[in-house]
Amino acid sequence: MTDLSAFPITARWPAKHPDRLQLYSAPTPNGVKVSIMLEEIGLPYEPHFVAIMKNETWTPDFLSLNPNGKIPAIIDPDGPGGKPLALFESGAILLYLAEKTGKLLPADPARRYETIQWVFFQMGAVGPMFGQLGFFHKFAGREIEDKRPLERYRAESQRLLGVLEQRLDGRDWIMGDDYSIADISMLGWVRNLVGFYGAGELVAFDSLKRVPQWLERGLARPAVQRGLTIPASGA
């Protein structure tokens, strides 16, 4: 039996199956990256719901795993060298799981780095910009009378969608015929932008052709459908 007692987070979220990868997350655009990935690759894991609206990420237990206080985070009991590995940051976790299993990341070095660059594009641009647009369009930021911040993030989000639209010209997936961690990194964010944030009209989403088709293809995948709901509240 694997012993994960050295990780304080397991006191707050006990592992029923300590031999499986432990996922601490919530079904947010960043959180679902990892649950979708785990569903796609078929690696056994145990999900733990972290209530971000109750500030559970700022408890000492969670901060012991991720000092930045953000989901998702994992503990892999079978990390490098057979030793447990704790990891945070969704992009880093996607890369780790892809390399661990040899799935959803090209083996060819050039295509591997091309895929990684699109993951970084999501991490550095799509996620932050879409998230800020959501704040200024739907949440507390909408009450700010000065609409320049909203316009800044609207324009930048629309530009980023244009970059993705161009990339998908003649491609089913970001890397062509091969579905990869690049797609997984972005599906939840684009879905959130036009769904939960309700910003589709704001960024002229319906004027696009390839991005909506790509999103529809991605959301039709059974593993994506499962991953979007994991971990369930109270699970």
Salt bridges, closest charged atoms under 4 A:
GLU39 OE1 - ARG226 NE 2.60
GLU40 OE2 - ARG221 NE 2.85
GLU46 OE2 - HIS48 NE2 3.88
GLU56 OE2 - ARG12 NH2 2.63
ASP76 OD2 - LYS100 NZ 2.99
ASP78 OD2 - LYS100 NZ 3.93
GLU99 OE2 - ARG112 NH2 1.98
GLU114 OE2 - ARG167 NH2 2.77
ASP146 OD2 - ARG148 NH2 2.64
GLU151 OE2 - ARG154 NH2 2.76
GLU156 OE2 - ARG159 NH2 2.77
GLU165 OE2 - ARG210 NH1 3.86
ASP169 OD1 - ARG210 NE 3.51
ASP178 OD2 - ARG111 NH2 3.47
